[in-house]
Amino acid sequence: MGKEHGHVNWMDQIFKEYEREGGLKNNPGFGKPLPESALSGNIYDNFLTKAKDAGFLPLWIKWQKEIREELAELVRLKKMNGTESELNETNG
């Protein structure tokens, strides 16, 4: 592994392996110019749009979704438990 300034540069090593295996040439956009939209406007928003289109969820969005689902389940269980308690009081 190539050492640069006394440390191993892992990303360079990974990219070199990817190139060696023809990874870039397998990319459907290989050799084509980037669309103007990729370099105009807010680059971060462009990235998020492309990532979203590809099905990628940023970690914080994934966590937000999981938390929302957990809270909804807790609310459902609380309502169900409250209904059971009311039934028990009525039948008791």
N, CA, C and O atoms as a GROMACS GRO file, in nm:
protein
  368
    1MET      N    1   0.085  -0.118   0.000
    1MET     CA    2   0.000   0.000   0.000
    1MET      C    3   0.089   0.124   0.000
    1MET      O    4   0.191   0.130   0.069
    2GLY      N    5   0.048   0.219  -0.079
    2GLY     CA    6   0.128   0.339  -0.091
    2GLY      C    7   0.125   0.424   0.034
    2GLY      O    8   0.019   0.454   0.088
    3LYS      N    9   0.243   0.462   0.079
    3LYS     CA   10   0.250   0.549   0.196
    3LYS      C   11   0.285   0.688   0.150
    3LYS      O   12   0.373   0.708   0.067
    4GLU      N   13   0.213   0.782   0.204
    4GLU     CA   14   0.237   0.922   0.170
    4GLU      C   15   0.255   0.998   0.300
    4GLU      O   16   0.166   1.000   0.384
    5HIS      N   17   0.368   1.059   0.316
    5HIS     CA   18   0.399   1.134   0.437
    5HIS      C   19   0.388   1.048   0.563
    5HIS      O   20   0.341   1.095   0.667
    6GLY      N   21   0.431   0.921   0.554
    6GLY     CA   22   0.435   0.835   0.670
    6GLY      C   23   0.304   0.768   0.708
    6GLY      O   24   0.298   0.705   0.813
    7HIS      N   25   0.201   0.780   0.627
    7HIS     CA   26   0.075   0.712   0.658
    7HIS      C   27   0.017   0.648   0.532
    7HIS      O   28   0.050   0.686   0.420
    8VAL      N   29  -0.067   0.551   0.552
    8VAL     CA   30  -0.130   0.482   0.441
    8VAL      C   31  -0.252   0.562   0.398
    8VAL      O   32  -0.336   0.598   0.480
    9ASN      N   33  -0.259   0.589   0.270
    9ASN     CA   34  -0.374   0.662   0.217
    9ASN      C   35  -0.473   0.559   0.164
    9ASN      O   36  -0.464   0.515   0.049
   10TRP      N   37  -0.567   0.520   0.250
   10TRP     CA   38  -0.661   0.413   0.218
   10TRP      C   39  -0.751   0.448   0.100
   10TRP      O   40  -0.779   0.362   0.017
   11MET      N   41  -0.796   0.571   0.093
   11MET     CA   42  -0.886   0.608  -0.016
   11MET      C   43  -0.816   0.597  -0.151
   11MET      O   44  -0.876   0.552  -0.249
   12ASP      N   45  -0.690   0.638  -0.158
   12ASP     CA   46  -0.616   0.622  -0.283
   12ASP      C   47  -0.605   0.475  -0.321
   12ASP      O   48  -0.619   0.439  -0.438
   13GLN      N   49  -0.579   0.391  -0.222
   13GLN     CA   50  -0.565   0.248  -0.248
   13GLN      C   51  -0.697   0.190  -0.299
   13GLN      O   52  -0.697   0.112  -0.394
   14ILE      N   53  -0.806   0.226  -0.237
   14ILE     CA   54  -0.938   0.176  -0.279
   14ILE      C   55  -0.968   0.222  -0.420
   14ILE      O   56  -1.017   0.144  -0.502
   15PHE      N   57  -0.941   0.348  -0.450
   15PHE     CA   58  -0.969   0.401  -0.583
   15PHE      C   59  -0.882   0.335  -0.689
   15PHE      O   60  -0.929   0.306  -0.799
   16LYS      N   61  -0.755   0.310  -0.656
   16LYS     CA   62  -0.665   0.243  -0.752
   16LYS      C   63  -0.715   0.102  -0.783
   16LYS      O   64  -0.710   0.058  -0.898
   17GLU      N   65  -0.764   0.029  -0.681
   17GLU     CA   66  -0.820  -0.104  -0.704
   17GLU      C   67  -0.944  -0.094  -0.792
   17GLU      O   68  -0.963  -0.176  -0.882
   18TYR      N   69  -1.026   0.005  -0.766
   18TYR     CA   70  -1.148   0.027  -0.845
   18TYR      C   71  -1.113   0.053  -0.991
   18TYR      O   72  -1.178  -0.001  -1.081
   19GLU      N   73  -1.011   0.136  -1.015
   19GLU     CA   74  -0.967   0.164  -1.152
   19GLU      C   75  -0.912   0.039  -1.218
   19GLU      O   76  -0.941   0.011  -1.334
   20ARG      N   77  -0.832  -0.037  -1.143
   20ARG     CA   78  -0.771  -0.158  -1.196
   20ARG      C   79  -0.877  -0.259  -1.241
   20ARG      O   80  -0.858  -0.331  -1.339
   21GLU      N   81  -0.988  -0.263  -1.169
   21GLU     CA   82  -1.096  -0.356  -1.203
   21GLU      C   83  -1.189  -0.300  -1.310
   21GLU      O   84  -1.290  -0.362  -1.344
   22GLY      N   85  -1.154  -0.182  -1.365
   22GLY     CA   86  -1.234  -0.123  -1.472
   22GLY      C   87  -1.359  -0.053  -1.423
   22GLY      O   88  -1.452  -0.031  -1.500
   23GLY      N   89  -1.363  -0.018  -1.295
   23GLY     CA   90  -1.481   0.042  -1.235
   23GLY      C   91  -1.529   0.168  -1.306
   23GLY      O   92  -1.650   0.185  -1.326
   24LEU      N   93  -1.438   0.255  -1.344
   24LEU     CA   94  -1.480   0.379  -1.409
   24LEU      C   95  -1.535   0.353  -1.549
   24LEU      O   96  -1.629   0.420  -1.592
   25LYS      N   97  -1.478   0.259  -1.617
   25LYS     CA   98  -1.523   0.230  -1.754
   25LYS      C   99  -1.661   0.165  -1.755
   25LYS      O  100  -1.730   0.169  -1.856
   26ASN      N  101  -1.701   0.105  -1.643
   26ASN     CA  102  -1.834   0.044  -1.632
   26ASN      C  103  -1.941   0.147  -1.599
   26ASN      O  104  -2.060   0.116  -1.600
   27ASN      N  105  -1.901   0.269  -1.570
   27ASN     CA  106  -1.994   0.376  -1.539
   27ASN      C  107  -2.063   0.421  -1.667
   27ASN      O  108  -1.995   0.450  -1.766
   28PRO      N  109  -2.198   0.427  -1.668
   28PRO     CA  110  -2.268   0.465  -1.792
   28PRO      C  111  -2.234   0.606  -1.840
   28PRO      O  112  -2.253   0.636  -1.958
   29GLY      N  113  -2.185   0.692  -1.753
   29GLY     CA  114  -2.151   0.827  -1.794
   29GLY      C  115  -2.004   0.844  -1.829
   29GLY      O  116  -1.959   0.955  -1.854
   30PHE      N  117  -1.929   0.734  -1.832
   30PHE     CA  118  -1.785   0.741  -1.858
   30PHE      C  119  -1.758   0.804  -1.993
   30PHE      O  120  -1.814   0.763  -2.095
   31GLY      N  121  -1.671   0.905  -1.995
   31GLY     CA  122  -1.630   0.970  -2.118
   31GLY      C  123  -1.726   1.076  -2.168
   31GLY      O  124  -1.700   1.139  -2.271
   32LYS      N  125  -1.836   1.096  -2.097
   32LYS     CA  126  -1.934   1.196  -2.138
   32LYS      C  127  -1.920   1.320  -2.050
   32LYS      O  128  -1.885   1.309  -1.932
   33PRO      N  129  -1.945   1.437  -2.107
   33PRO     CA  130  -1.935   1.557  -2.024
   33PRO      C  131  -2.047   1.562  -1.919
   33PRO      O  132  -2.154   1.505  -1.938
   34LEU      N  133  -2.018   1.630  -1.811
   34LEU     CA  134  -2.120   1.646  -1.708
   34LEU      C  135  -2.230   1.739  -1.759
   34LEU      O  136  -2.201   1.833  -1.834
   35PRO      N  137  -2.353   1.715  -1.721
   35PRO     CA  138  -2.459   1.808  -1.761
   35PRO      C  139  -2.440   1.942  -1.691
   35PRO      O  140  -2.386   1.948  -1.581
   36GLU      N  141  -2.482   2.049  -1.755
   36GLU     CA  142  -2.466   2.182  -1.698
   36GLU      C  143  -2.534   2.193  -1.563
   36GLU      O  144  -2.486   2.266  -1.475
   37SER      N  145  -2.645   2.123  -1.544
   37SER     CA  146  -2.717   2.130  -1.418
   37SER      C  147  -2.633   2.080  -1.300
   37SER      O  148  -2.656   2.120  -1.186
   38ALA      N  149  -2.537   1.991  -1.328
   38ALA     CA  150  -2.453   1.938  -1.220
   38ALA      C  151  -2.359   2.043  -1.165
   38ALA      O  152  -2.315   2.034  -1.050
   39LEU      N  153  -2.327   2.143  -1.244
   39LEU     CA  154  -2.231   2.244  -1.200
   39LEU      C  155  -2.294   2.380  -1.178
   39LEU      O  156  -2.224   2.477  -1.150
   40SER      N  157  -2.426   2.389  -1.190
   40SER     CA  158  -2.491   2.518  -1.169
   40SER      C  159  -2.576   2.512  -1.042
   40SER      O  160  -2.612   2.404  -0.996
   41GLY      N  161  -2.607   2.627  -0.989
   41GLY     CA  162  -2.690   2.632  -0.870
   41GLY      C  163  -2.617   2.583  -0.747
   41GLY      O  164  -2.494   2.592  -0.738
   42ASN      N  165  -2.692   2.530  -0.655
   42ASN     CA  166  -2.637   2.481  -0.529
   42ASN      C  167  -2.591   2.337  -0.547
   42ASN      O  168  -2.673   2.247  -0.567
   43ILE      N  169  -2.463   2.315  -0.540
   43ILE     CA  170  -2.406   2.182  -0.564
   43ILE      C  171  -2.455   2.082  -0.459
   43ILE      O  172  -2.480   1.966  -0.491
   44TYR      N  173  -2.469   2.127  -0.334
   44TYR     CA  174  -2.517   2.039  -0.228
   44TYR      C  175  -2.659   1.991  -0.258
   44TYR      O  176  -2.689   1.872  -0.243
   45ASP      N  177  -2.747   2.083  -0.300
   45ASP     CA  178  -2.884   2.045  -0.335
   45ASP      C  179  -2.885   1.950  -0.454
   45ASP      O  180  -2.965   1.856  -0.458
   46ASN      N  181  -2.797   1.973  -0.551
   46ASN     CA  182  -2.786   1.883  -0.666
   46ASN      C  183  -2.748   1.743  -0.620
   46ASN      O  184  -2.802   1.643  -0.668
   47PHE      N  185  -2.652   1.736  -0.526
   47PHE     CA  186  -2.609   1.607  -0.473
   47PHE      C  187  -2.725   1.537  -0.404
   47PHE      O  188  -2.749   1.418  -0.427
   48LEU      N  189  -2.798   1.610  -0.318
   48LEU     CA  190  -2.909   1.549  -0.246
   48LEU      C  191  -3.016   1.498  -0.342
   48LEU      O  192  -3.075   1.392  -0.320
   49THR      N  193  -3.043   1.573  -0.448
   49THR     CA  194  -3.142   1.532  -0.547
   49THR      C  195  -3.098   1.403  -0.615
   49THR      O  196  -3.176   1.309  -0.628
   50LYS      N  197  -2.972   1.399  -0.660
   50LYS     CA  198  -2.921   1.279  -0.727
   50LYS      C  199  -2.921   1.159  -0.633
   50LYS      O  200  -2.958   1.048  -0.671
   51ALA      N  201  -2.878   1.183  -0.508
   51ALA     CA  202  -2.874   1.075  -0.410
   51ALA      C  203  -3.015   1.023  -0.382
   51ALA      O  204  -3.036   0.902  -0.372
   52LYS      N  205  -3.110   1.114  -0.368
   52LYS     CA  206  -3.248   1.075  -0.342
   52LYS      C  207  -3.303   0.994  -0.460
   52LYS      O  208  -3.370   0.893  -0.441
   53ASP      N  209  -3.273   1.038  -0.583
   53ASP     CA  210  -3.318   0.967  -0.702
   53ASP      C  211  -3.260   0.826  -0.708
   53ASP      O  212  -3.322   0.734  -0.761
   54ALA      N  213  -3.140   0.809  -0.653
   54ALA     CA  214  -3.073   0.678  -0.653
   54ALA      C  215  -3.118   0.592  -0.535
   54ALA      O  216  -3.073   0.478  -0.521
   55GLY      N  217  -3.205   0.646  -0.448
   55GLY     CA  218  -3.254   0.569  -0.336
   55GLY      C  219  -3.172   0.581  -0.209
   55GLY      O  220  -3.194   0.507  -0.114
   56PHE      N  221  -3.076   0.674  -0.208
   56PHE     CA  222  -2.990   0.692  -0.091
   56PHE      C  223  -3.058   0.784   0.009
   56PHE      O  224  -3.110   0.890  -0.028
   57LEU      N  225  -3.059   0.744   0.135
   57LEU     CA  226  -3.110   0.830   0.242
   57LEU      C  227  -2.993   0.869   0.330
   57LEU      O  228  -2.922   0.783   0.382
   58PRO      N  229  -2.972   1.000   0.349
   58PRO     CA  230  -2.869   1.040   0.444
   58PRO      C  231  -2.902   0.982   0.582
   58PRO      O  232  -3.019   0.962   0.615
   59LEU      N  233  -2.800   0.956   0.659
   59LEU     CA  234  -2.817   0.888   0.787
   59LEU      C  235  -2.916   0.961   0.878
   59LEU      O  236  -2.999   0.897   0.943
   60TRP      N  237  -2.908   1.095   0.883
   60TRP     CA  238  -2.997   1.168   0.973
   60TRP      C  239  -3.143   1.157   0.927
   60TRP      O  240  -3.234   1.159   1.010
   61ILE      N  241  -3.166   1.145   0.798
   61ILE     CA  242  -3.302   1.128   0.747
   61ILE      C  243  -3.351   0.987   0.781
   61ILE      O  244  -3.467   0.968   0.819
   62LYS      N  245  -3.263   0.889   0.767
   62LYS     CA  246  -3.298   0.751   0.802
   62LYS      C  247  -3.336   0.743   0.949
   62LYS      O  248  -3.436   0.681   0.985
   63TRP      N  249  -3.256   0.808   1.036
   63TRP     CA  250  -3.285   0.807   1.179
   63TRP      C  251  -3.417   0.879   1.208
   63TRP      O  252  -3.497   0.834   1.290
   64GLN      N  253  -3.440   0.990   1.139
   64GLN     CA  254  -3.563   1.066   1.158
   64GLN      C  255  -3.684   0.978   1.124
   64GLN      O  256  -3.784   0.977   1.195
   65LYS      N  257  -3.673   0.904   1.015
   65LYS     CA  258  -3.781   0.815   0.972
   65LYS      C  259  -3.803   0.705   1.076
   65LYS      O  260  -3.917   0.674   1.111
   66GLU      N  261  -3.693   0.645   1.125
   66GLU     CA  262  -3.704   0.539   1.226
   66GLU      C  263  -3.767   0.591   1.354
   66GLU      O  264  -3.852   0.525   1.413
   67ILE      N  265  -3.726   0.710   1.397
   67ILE     CA  266  -3.781   0.770   1.520
   67ILE      C  267  -3.930   0.796   1.502
   67ILE      O  268  -4.009   0.767   1.591
   68ARG      N  269  -3.968   0.852   1.387
   68ARG     CA  270  -4.109   0.879   1.360
   68ARG      C  271  -4.191   0.750   1.365
   68ARG      O  272  -4.300   0.749   1.422
   69GLU      N  273  -4.139   0.642   1.306
   69GLU     CA  274  -4.210   0.514   1.307
   69GLU      C  275  -4.222   0.458   1.448
   69GLU      O  276  -4.326   0.405   1.486
   70GLU      N  277  -4.114   0.469   1.527
   70GLU     CA  278  -4.116   0.421   1.666
   70GLU      C  279  -4.217   0.500   1.749
   70GLU      O  280  -4.291   0.442   1.829
   71LEU      N  281  -4.219   0.632   1.730
   71LEU     CA  282  -4.314   0.715   1.805
   71LEU      C  283  -4.458   0.680   1.768
   71LEU      O  284  -4.545   0.673   1.855
   72ALA      N  285  -4.483   0.658   1.640
   72ALA     CA  286  -4.618   0.621   1.596
   72ALA      C  287  -4.658   0.488   1.660
   72ALA      O  288  -4.773   0.472   1.701
   73GLU      N  289  -4.566   0.394   1.668
   73GLU     CA  290  -4.594   0.265   1.731
   73GLU      C  291  -4.622   0.282   1.880
   73GLU      O  292  -4.713   0.218   1.934
   74LEU      N  293  -4.545   0.367   1.947
   74LEU     CA  294  -4.569   0.394   2.089
   74LEU      C  295  -4.706   0.457   2.112
   74LEU      O  296  -4.776   0.420   2.206
   75VAL      N  297  -4.743   0.551   2.027
   75VAL     CA  298  -4.874   0.615   2.039
   75VAL      C  299  -4.984   0.511   2.018
   75VAL      O  300  -5.083   0.509   2.091
   76ARG      N  301  -4.966   0.425   1.918
   76ARG     CA  302  -5.065   0.320   1.892
   76ARG      C  303  -5.078   0.227   2.012
   76ARG      O  304  -5.190   0.194   2.052
   77LEU      N  305  -4.965   0.185   2.070
   77LEU     CA  306  -4.968   0.096   2.186
   77LEU      C  307  -5.031   0.165   2.307
   77LEU      O  308  -5.106   0.103   2.382
   78LYS      N  309  -5.000   0.293   2.325
   78LYS     CA  310  -5.056   0.370   2.437
   78LYS      C  311  -5.208   0.377   2.424
   78LYS      O  312  -5.280   0.358   2.522
   79LYS      N  313  -5.257   0.405   2.303
   79LYS     CA  314  -5.402   0.411   2.281
   79LYS      C  315  -5.465   0.276   2.305
   79LYS      O  316  -5.571   0.266   2.367
   80MET      N  317  -5.400   0.171   2.256
   80MET     CA  318  -5.452   0.036   2.274
   80MET      C  319  -5.454  -0.002   2.422
   80MET      O  320  -5.550  -0.062   2.470
   81ASN      N  321  -5.348   0.032   2.493
   81ASN     CA  322  -5.337   0.002   2.635
   81ASN      C  323  -5.442   0.081   2.712
   81ASN      O  324  -5.503   0.028   2.806
   82GLY      N  325  -5.464   0.206   2.675
   82GLY     CA  326  -5.565   0.288   2.740
   82GLY      C  327  -5.703   0.230   2.719
   82GLY      O  328  -5.785   0.231   2.811
   83THR      N  329  -5.731   0.180   2.601
   83THR     CA  330  -5.860   0.119   2.570
   83THR      C  331  -5.880  -0.006   2.654
   83THR      O  332  -5.989  -0.030   2.705
   84GLU      N  333  -5.776  -0.086   2.667
   84GLU     CA  334  -5.786  -0.208   2.748
   84GLU      C  335  -5.810  -0.174   2.894
   84GLU      O  336  -5.888  -0.242   2.961
   85SER      N  337  -5.744  -0.070   2.945
   85SER     CA  338  -5.763  -0.028   3.084
   85SER      C  339  -5.906   0.018   3.106
   85SER      O  340  -5.966  -0.015   3.209
   86GLU      N  341  -5.961   0.093   3.012
   86GLU     CA  342  -6.099   0.140   3.024
   86GLU      C  343  -6.195   0.023   3.023
   86GLU      O  344  -6.291   0.022   3.100
   87LEU      N  345  -6.170  -0.078   2.937
   87LEU     CA  346  -6.255  -0.196   2.932
   87LEU      C  347  -6.248  -0.273   3.064
   87LEU      O  348  -6.350  -0.320   3.114
   88ASN      N  349  -6.127  -0.286   3.121
   88ASN     CA  350  -6.111  -0.356   3.247
   88ASN      C  351  -6.185  -0.285   3.359
   88ASN      O  352  -6.245  -0.351   3.444
   89GLU      N  353  -6.182  -0.152   3.361
   89GLU     CA  354  -6.250  -0.075   3.464
   89GLU      C  355  -6.401  -0.091   3.450
   89GLU      O  356  -6.472  -0.101   3.550
   90THR      N  357  -6.450  -0.095   3.327
   90THR     CA  358  -6.593  -0.109   3.302
   90THR      C  359  -6.640  -0.249   3.339
   90THR      O  360  -6.749  -0.264   3.395
   91ASN      N  361  -6.561  -0.350   3.307
   91ASN     CA  362  -6.599  -0.489   3.334
   91ASN      C  363  -6.567  -0.533   3.475
   91ASN      O  364  -6.615  -0.637   3.520
   92GLY      N  365  -6.487  -0.456   3.548
   92GLY     CA  366  -6.437  -0.495   3.678
   92GLY      C  367  -6.533  -0.491   3.783
   92GLY      O  368  -6.502  -0.522   3.898
   0.00000   0.00000   0.00000
